[in-house]
Amino acid sequence: MSKEVVETHFGEMEKRKVGEARAEARVCRQEDYVKALEDDGFIGKTLKEQAREMGVTPMTVTLWRRTVNWEEIAARYRKMYGMFKPQIDMALIRNAMKGKEKSIELFYQRFEGWVAKSGLEVTVNKEWEGKTNKELMAEYVKGLTAEERNKVLGMGIGMGMVKADVEVKE
């Protein structure tokens, strides 16, 4: 082997070793990151703050975050803070008893499983489902007298421009 080939070969081996060492260092630092998540002060920091503290880029922290077992961390926190639940529940009850609306709502959600309705609730008559406005109007005017039908269709109730298209089969 020539001297150049030997140097290249050893150079490649050296690069591999450096790459392996960097990968190992990343794993170690990632383990440090997971360990740091046990600290309330650290977990509450922003991505940039965590990266600065760990001495890495925000992208590295983002990659680390993808591999963290967040369920395990959440379970650990629930276990740590579980001892405070009775005091928090009592504070909630005291506030609800004072008439604080939000506490009353939370009380019923927490202890009774109540869920507040949100938005508009619409019930559709099964007979009307899948029918067009034209078909619905035809059904509506079917039971009316000719005079009532003309009045309804003349007013265009619920039909707008479609009123002239309604055909009533008697």
Secondary structure, DSSP 8 states (H G I E B T S, - for coil): --HHHHHHHHHHHHHHHHHHHHHHHHHHHHHHHHHHTTSHHHHTS-HHHHHHHHTS-HHHHHHHHHHS-HHHHHHHHHHHHGGGHHHHHHHHHHHHHTT-HHHHHHHHHHHH------S------TTTTT--HHHHHHHHHHTS-HHHHHHHHHHTTTTGGGGGG-----
